[in-house]
Amino acid sequence: MWLVEGDLELDIGGPITIERPNNVVTRPLSMNGQDDRIRAVFELTSDDPLPEADDESIVACYKYLANKLSFPFEEKYSFETGPFQS
């Protein structure tokens, strides 16, 4: 990359002015991704880091699952007896 003298700006040594965005839009959470499903439990956005696995987050996950799951639920169990057979 080449710069000519006209492409350069003089640094006067003052603080840098950073423009803050007016409207930040994060991508929606995808329930197909494991990380996004975890973020949904903690009501985070797709830009937020995942929480640490500590006692507080484990209790939050337990409360979320206890609220969302109901037992007993109907399930089908099958077992593979051979290639493409069950």
Phi, psi and omega in degrees: 000138180239137175241141173259165186302327180290342179278347184266149176244145180287132176270115182271359174085005180275179178293150179280133177270121180249125178280128178273136179292143180281324185221104179267125180243119177265155179291148179292152178292143178250121180286000175275344181257134183299316181298319179291326176295322177293318178300323180297322179300319183266007180056046178260168174263172181292343179272346182282144176287156177290144180288158176293152177275087178236180183302320182295316181288327178294319178295321179297319177296317179300314180296320179298311181293322179297327179282327186268330184266146173228140182240150352284159175232154183282133182217152177245129180246130175225159181224141187283123179260348180182180179301122178061027178228143174215000000 
